[in-house]
Amino acid sequence: IFANDYQLWMKYEADGVQRLNKVVRGIFYRHIPFSKQVRDKVAKTPAFAEIHNRFINIRNRKYTEIENRYKKYLNALGSLPDPLRENLEFFRV
């Protein structure tokens, strides 16, 4: 079932064509998000608007949490080590 739903997710939902139910769409959007360009495109459709807003809020909260946690790892120049910086950039929306 997962493979079929994932195929529908990548093939149709990325183009804004609804083939999945609301529950599956929410789970996939949260755990298997599209690229930023696709997310911005589908966020304009009513089926994705609420899910997208929730996704943005969760990502911003996580970004702030990680940013505060990483402050103690800043070097003298005020920059983070590369692995930490890349992880922090992943959560930037």
Sequence and secondary structure as in RCSB ss.txt:
>XXXX:A:sequence
IFANDYQLWMKYEADGVQRLNKVVRGIFYRHIPFSKQVRDKVAKTPAFAEIHNRFINIRNRKYTEIENRYKKYLN
ALGSLPDPLRENLEFFRV
>XXXX:A:secstr
 HHHHHHHHHHTGGGT   S HHHHHHHHHHS   HHHHHHHTTSHHHHHHHHHHHHHHHHHHHHHHHHHGGG  
TTS   HHHHHHHHHT  
